[in-house]
């Protein structure tokens, strides 16, 4: 089942906040899982979902930090999970499945950007491993809990950064030279393709998937960038203050993923890339960095990536 990659007129926009998107939506009795849900956009996403009545599970590489960050937010719980470590993913999911609870909303929010070259697991490039492969294994292992929900949604937080690189099939792991921005771009393309094929596999079970660009926001995601680099890009001034008027607040940045996870306007739809709290258009031409590039929503590319990810992780839909 496929749906059209065109705006649907949601009534929200770039300046909408996560709280505004959820106004009037009751998530009582729903369980949401938000990776990276204790920092940056993830924290605002957790806060908004919890305020709407959801019970939010936050898997965290640093559980103590997560507990501290979520201390003032009722209806949350923390579990230990390192997306760069498949053994950690297996332990977390085994424990969760043992509780017998369904997962109504899963937001794959955690990730890294423009990091120095680093190898994890069996030598995987870190952006591809953490942003994509870890989430692939997590969702695959939680498949029974997603199927047990009454119409689950899975949302992957991608980025307009996907415009910078399609899948590099001849060198996915950057073994022939590393570029941190291309590595990030490929990982974000993988996030979009993941949602495309997941939706194909999940629609018959009532599981729909979406991906999105949250917008440009100053968060801990920029921790690998030097201040001088961000000044040069016009993101901040020399005092570290936000300088680009197009940047969103964290509350605005969290809105699109919350909208994709909960909006009734998306009922019956799936496999779509969203931005500014609406379905995005297909990018008209290269260089615009608006909308979604055709290679990122190509069904054949999505299936090819899924098979590669199955083979690399050894984890298949449960």
N, C-alpha and C positions, 0 to 999 in steps of 0.2 A: 504494500500500500504506500503510495507516495502522495504528497501534497505540494501545492504550488509555492515556490520561493518568491512571494510578493507581499508587500505591506498589506495589513488587514485593517488598519485604522483603529488601533487599540484605545485611543483617547489619552494615552500617556506619551511622554517624550523624553528627551535627553536630560531634562532637569527634574523629572519625577523621582521621588525617593522610594525606597523599599516599603516604608510605612504607608505611603500614599497608594502604592500598587496593591497592598493588602487590605486597604480600608474596605470593610464590609465582607471580607472573606474569613470564614471561621474554620480554622484548622484543628479544632479540638478532636482528639482521638486519632490524629495523624502522627506518624513517626517520620521524621526527616533525618537524613544523614548528610552532614556537610563536612567534606574534607577541608582541612585548613580553616575550620570554622571558629578559630579563636584569635585571628589576626586580620587586619586590613578589611577587605571586602567580605571575607568569610565571617568575621566577627559581626559585621552589620547584617549579614544574611541570617546568621544564627539568631541575633537579637530580634529581627523582624518576624521570623517564623515563630519564635517562642512567644512573642507578644500577640501573635494571631492564634495562639492556642496549641501549636504543635509541640510535641516532645522531640527535642533535637539531640541526636547523638553526634558527638564531635570526635572523630578519630584524630589522634595527635601524636607527632613524633616526640614532643616534649609535654607529656601529660601534666606535669606540675605547673608549667606555664599556662596551659589551657585551663586548668582548674582555677588559677588565679584570675585569668581574663574573664571567665564565665561566672565568677562568684556572685555577681549581682543579677544574673539572668536566671530566673526560675525555669524549671522544665528542661534542663539540659543535663547531659551526662558525657563523660570523657572516657575514651578507650585508647589504648596504646597502639599506634600504627605508624610504620615507616614505609612509605610508598616505594622507596628505593630498595626495599628488602622483601622479596617474595615470601620468605619464611614468616616475616612479621605480618604480611597480608593474610597468610593462611591461618595464623594463630588468631588474629582479630576476627576474621570471618567465622572461624569454627566456634569461637566463644559467642559471637552474636547469634549465629544460627541456632545455637543451643538454647537460646532464650525463647525460641519459637515465635518471635515477633515479625510481622511483615514490615517491609520498607515501602512507604508510600511515595516519598520524595528522596531522591539521591542527587546531591549537587557536588560534582567533581570540581571543586574550587581550588584545591592546593596546586601549587606549581612554583617554578623558578623562572627567572628571566635574565638573559645575557650574563650567565655565570661563566667563570673561568672553566677551562676544560677539566672535566672530572669523569672518571669511569666508576660505575657502580655495578653490582651484581657480577655477571660473567664478562664484564668489559663494556657494558652498554653506555652510550653517551647519556649524560645525566638529564638533560632536558627531555629527551625522548623517553627515558626510563621513568622519571618522576611524574611528568605531566601526562604521559600516555600509558606506558606499559603497566605501571602500578595501578592505575585506575581500571585498565582493561582486566587485570587479574581480580581486583576488588569487585567490580560489577559482575564478572563471570561467577565468582564464588558466592555472591549474594543473590544470584538468580532465583533460587527457591523463595527467598524472602520477597523479592520483587513480584514474582508470580502470585504470591499469596495475598498481595495487596489488591484492592479493588480499583484497578486503573492507576498503576504506578507511573511516575515520570522520572526520567534520568536526564540531568542537565550537565553538560560539560562546559566549563568556562574556557573558551578559546580567546581569540584576540584578533584585532585587525592586523596583528603581526603575521598572520598566516599569509598575507599578501606578499611577504618577502621570500617565501620558499614553498614550492610544492614538495611532495615526497621525493626524496633523493634515493631512488631505488637502487642506484649503483653504489651508494655509499651512505646508507642510512645512519650508521654509527660514526660518521666523520673520521674514518680511519686514514683518510688520505688528505688530511689538513683540516684544522678546526676553525670555524668562524662562529662566535657566540650568538650573533644576531640571526644567522641562517639556521643555527641549531634551534634557537627559540622559535623561529618561523616555521620550521618543519614540524616541531612538536605541536604548535597551535593548529597547523593544517591537520595533523593527526587527530586532534581533539574534535575537529569538525567532522572528519571522515568517520570517526568512531560513532558519533551520534547518528550519522546517516545509516550505517549498517546495523547498529543496535536497534534502531527503529524498525528496520526491515525484519529483523529476527523477533522483535518483541511485540509487534502490533497484534498478532493473533492471540497473545496472552494479555492484551490490554496495557502493555508497557510501551509508552511512547518516549522518544528521546529528542532532545534539542541541544543546540550549541549556541554560543553567543559571544559577542564582543561587549565587555562591560563599559567601555569608554576609557579615556585616559584619566588616571587618578594617582595621586601621590600616596603610596602605601609602602610597607616593608618589601614589596616586590622589587623595588629599585635598589635593594641593599647592595647589589653587586656593581652599581654604577658610581663613579666618582662624582663629587659635587661639581667639579669643573665641566664634566661631560654634560650634566643636566643643565648647567647654566648655558653652555654652548648650544644646546638644543632648544633653549628658550623655555624650559619647563619651570625653572626656578630662577630667582635673582641671586646676586652674590651673597645675600644674607640668608639664603636657604628658604625664602618664602616663595609660594606658588606664583609664577609669572604668566603662565599661559591661561587666558580667560576661558579657553575651551575645556580645561580640565574640570572634572566633576568632583564633588565631595564624596567621601566613602559611602554615605547614605544614598546618594544618587548612583554611584557605581554599582551598588548591590541590587539596584532596582530591576535591571533586566533579567538577572538570574532568578530572582524571586518571581518576577512576572512569568518567565518561561516555565517555572515549576508549578505555578498555581492558577494561571489565568483560565477561566472557563472559555474564553474566546479560542483557545487552542485545543479544546476538546475535539477529538477525531482527527487531529493533525499530528504530524511528527516528521522527524528527519530534517528539520528546518534550522537555519542559522538566523539568529536574532540580533538586533542592536537597537539601542534607545527605546526599549520597551515595546518593540514591534518586530514583526518578521522583516528581515532585511531583503533588499533587492539584490539580484545578481550584479556584480560589479560591471559597469559599462565598459571600462577600459583600464589598462594598467596605469599605475601611478596615482590613482585617486584614493586608495586606502579606505574606501567606503563600500559597504556591501560585502558580498562574499564572492570569492574567485571561483569560476566554474570547476577548476580542478579539485577544490575542497568539498564539493557536493556531488562529485562524480560517483555513481553507484559502483562502477567497476573498480575504481581506485579504492573505494571504501571496503569492498569485499577483499581485495588484495591485501590491504592493510590488516584486516581482521585475521586473515589466515596467517600472515606473518606474525602477528601478535600472539595468536594461539601457539604457534610453533616456538617462538622465543620464550614465552612464559611457561608453556606446558600446562596452562590452565584453560579449561573449556567451559562453556555454559553448563552449570550444574542442573 
